[in-house]
Amino acid sequence: MLKYITSILAILVCSVSFAQDAETTVANDTLPKLETFPLRIGIDISKPIRMLLEDDYQGFEIAADFRLTKKFYIAAELGNEKKTVDEEQLNFTTEGSFVKLGFDFNAYENWFGMENSIIVGMRYGYSTHKQTLNSYRTYQTNQHVEGESLLTQTPGTEFSSLNGHWVEVVAGIKVEVLNNIYMGFSVRLNRLINTKEPENFQNLFIPGFNKVTTDNNVGAGFNYTISYSIPIYKKAKKKKVEKEIEEETEE
């Protein structure tokens, strides 16, 4: 009799252990995975490179984006530019600051835990700047006198409190090259909405927008960023894993 009682107790202990192991397996499979919602902050390194190549240019830009959902990010750029343009009949210097605010949509399907991006997005841009008309020349041809007469304005004429408003369509990529370090490249197509211009003159260069041509409000630009990702918070996401637990019953 004692032998049978011992056997029954052993079977009960094994059954309880198997049930606990099965519950543990199910619990582990349904543990929530944590999605990271980071803030990426970086600089546009194309502007320092441009400063090395162009003596008449100075510029700096900070770029940032923050993940709101699986696909959407809010994005912003803030910077300053100074550019001197020396043309055949005109020499002027524009200096000022700009800000761009908008969103990015990530069209790339990442693996869990990755944050690489193929982005399309939009920005609203605003600049405040001043413009110094260093000199201009007006050529007048006289049919009775050989040559041309040259009129030059006094250098140093400054126009302040100027601004510009525009929208941008953005397309680009961002790739993690080291842990939390991302490289990005984007191209921009700009459309000027409104601008405050100097009296009897024109905004020919707007910081953040780039060159403005006569009778054409469309421009283009690009940036090349290096940024660092800072985890702000993590959100639980259940990853569904289908598993079948097979039980064998011996008859």
WOZIZI-V848725 format. One record per pair of residues at least 24 apart in sequence whose ideal C-beta (glycine too) atoms are under 10 Angstrom apart, sorted by the first residue. I is the first residue (numbers start at 0). J is the second residue. If there is no record, write none. Layout:
i j
I J
I J
This chain:
i j
17 246
20 244
21 244
21 246
24 242
24 244
25 240
25 242
25 244
27 240
28 237
28 238
28 239
28 240
28 241
28 242
29 237
29 238
29 239
29 240
30 235
30 237
30 238
30 240
31 233
31 234
31 235
31 236
31 237
31 238
32 111
32 112
32 233
32 234
32 235
32 236
32 237
32 238
33 111
33 112
33 230
33 232
33 233
33 234
33 235
33 236
34 66
34 69
34 111
34 112
34 114
34 232
34 233
34 234
34 235
34 236
35 66
35 112
35 114
35 228
35 229
35 230
35 231
35 232
35 233
35 234
36 65
36 66
36 67
36 68
36 72
36 114
36 230
36 231
36 232
36 233
36 234
37 64
37 65
37 66
37 72
37 114
37 179
37 181
37 226
37 227
37 228
37 229
37 230
37 231
37 232
37 233
38 63
38 64
38 65
38 66
38 72
38 73
38 226
38 227
38 228
38 229
38 230
38 231
38 232
39 63
39 64
39 65
39 66
39 72
39 74
39 114
39 116
39 173
39 179
39 180
39 181
39 183
39 224
39 226
39 227
39 228
39 229
40 64
40 65
40 75
40 224
40 226
40 227
40 228
40 229
41 173
41 180
41 181
41 182
41 183
41 222
41 224
41 225
41 226
41 227
41 228
42 78
42 222
42 223
42 224
42 225
42 226
43 76
43 78
43 183
43 185
43 221
43 222
43 223
43 224
43 225
43 226
44 182
44 222
44 223
44 224
44 225
45 184
45 220
45 221
45 222
45 223
45 224
46 78
46 79
46 80
46 222
46 223
48 223
49 80
49 82
50 81
53 82
53 83
54 83
55 81
55 82
55 83
55 84
55 85
55 90
55 92
56 80
56 81
56 82
56 83
56 84
57 81
57 82
57 83
57 94
58 82
58 206
58 207
59 96
60 97
60 99
60 206
60 207
60 222
60 224
61 224
61 226
62 99
62 183
62 185
62 222
62 224
62 225
62 226
63 224
63 226
63 229
64 101
64 102
64 103
64 105
64 116
64 118
64 120
64 173
64 181
64 183
64 224
64 226
64 228
65 229
65 231
66 103
66 105
66 114
66 116
66 228
66 231
67 102
67 103
68 104
68 105
69 105
69 108
69 109
69 236
70 103
70 104
70 105
70 106
70 107
70 108
70 116
70 118
71 102
71 103
71 104
71 105
71 120
72 101
72 102
72 103
72 104
72 105
72 114
72 116
72 118
72 120
72 173
73 100
73 101
73 102
73 103
73 120
74 99
74 100
74 101
74 102
74 103
74 118
74 120
74 121
74 122
74 169
74 185
75 99
75 100
75 101
75 102
75 122
76 100
76 101
76 122
76 124
76 167
76 169
76 185
76 187
76 207
76 222
76 224
77 207
78 126
78 206
78 207
78 222
79 126
79 128
79 206
79 207
80 126
80 128
80 204
80 205
80 206
80 207
80 208
80 209
81 128
81 204
81 206
82 128
82 203
82 204
82 205
82 206
82 209
82 210
83 131
83 133
83 204
84 133
84 203
84 204
84 210
85 133
85 134
86 135
86 136
86 203
87 136
87 138
88 134
88 135
88 136
88 137
88 138
89 132
89 133
89 134
89 135
89 136
89 200
89 203
90 131
90 132
90 133
90 134
90 135
90 136
90 154
91 130
91 131
91 132
91 133
91 134
91 135
91 156
91 158
91 197
91 200
91 201
91 203
91 204
92 129
92 130
92 131
92 132
92 133
92 157
92 204
93 126
93 128
93 129
93 130
93 131
93 158
93 161
93 202
93 203
93 204
93 205
93 206
93 211
94 128
94 129
94 130
94 131
94 204
94 206
95 126
95 127
95 128
95 129
95 130
95 159
95 161
95 162
95 163
95 204
95 205
95 206
95 207
96 125
96 126
96 127
96 128
96 206
96 207
97 124
97 125
97 126
97 127
97 128
97 162
97 163
97 165
97 205
97 206
97 207
97 208
98 122
98 123
98 124
98 125
98 126
98 127
98 207
99 123
99 124
99 125
99 126
99 165
99 166
99 167
99 169
99 187
99 207
99 208
100 124
100 125
101 166
101 167
101 168
101 169
102 169
103 169
103 170
103 171
103 173
103 185
104 169
105 173
106 170
107 172
107 173
107 174
111 236
111 238
113 174
113 175
114 173
114 174
114 175
114 179
114 181
114 228
115 172
115 173
115 174
115 175
115 181
116 171
116 172
116 173
116 174
116 175
116 181
116 183
117 170
117 171
117 172
117 173
117 174
118 169
118 170
118 171
118 172
118 173
118 183
118 185
119 168
119 169
119 170
119 171
119 185
120 167
120 168
120 169
120 170
120 171
120 185
120 187
121 166
121 167
121 168
121 169
122 165
122 166
122 167
122 168
122 169
122 187
122 189
122 207
123 164
123 165
123 166
123 167
123 192
124 163
124 164
124 165
124 166
124 167
124 187
124 189
124 190
124 191
124 192
124 205
124 206
124 207
124 208
124 220
125 162
125 163
125 164
125 165
125 192
125 205
125 207
125 208
126 161
126 162
126 163
126 164
126 165
126 194
126 202
126 205
126 206
126 207
126 208
127 159
127 160
127 161
127 162
127 163
127 195
127 206
128 158
128 159
128 160
128 161
128 162
128 163
128 195
128 202
128 204
128 205
128 206
128 207
128 208
129 157
129 158
129 159
129 160
129 161
129 197
130 156
130 157
130 158
130 159
130 161
130 196
130 197
130 200
130 201
130 202
130 203
130 204
130 205
131 155
131 156
131 157
131 158
131 159
132 156
132 157
132 158
132 197
132 200
133 157
135 200
156 197
156 200
157 197
158 195
158 196
158 197
158 198
158 199
158 200
158 202
159 197
160 195
160 197
161 194
161 195
161 196
161 197
161 200
161 202
161 205
161 206
162 193
162 194
162 195
162 196
162 202
162 205
163 189
163 191
163 192
163 193
163 194
163 195
163 196
163 202
163 204
163 205
163 206
163 207
163 208
163 211
164 191
164 192
164 193
164 194
164 195
164 205
164 208
165 189
165 190
165 191
165 192
165 193
165 194
165 205
165 207
165 208
165 209
165 211
165 216
165 217
165 218
166 190
166 191
166 192
167 207
167 208
167 218
167 219
167 220
169 220
169 221
169 222
171 221
171 222
171 223
171 224
173 224
173 226
173 228
175 228
176 225
177 227
178 227
178 228
179 226
179 227
179 228
179 229
179 230
180 225
180 226
180 227
180 228
181 224
181 225
181 226
181 227
181 228
182 223
182 224
182 225
182 226
183 222
183 223
183 224
183 225
183 226
184 221
184 222
184 223
184 224
185 220
185 221
185 222
185 223
185 224
186 219
186 220
186 221
186 222
187 218
187 219
187 220
187 221
187 222
188 217
188 218
188 219
188 220
189 216
189 217
189 218
189 219
189 220
190 216
190 217
190 218
191 215
191 216
191 217
191 218
192 216
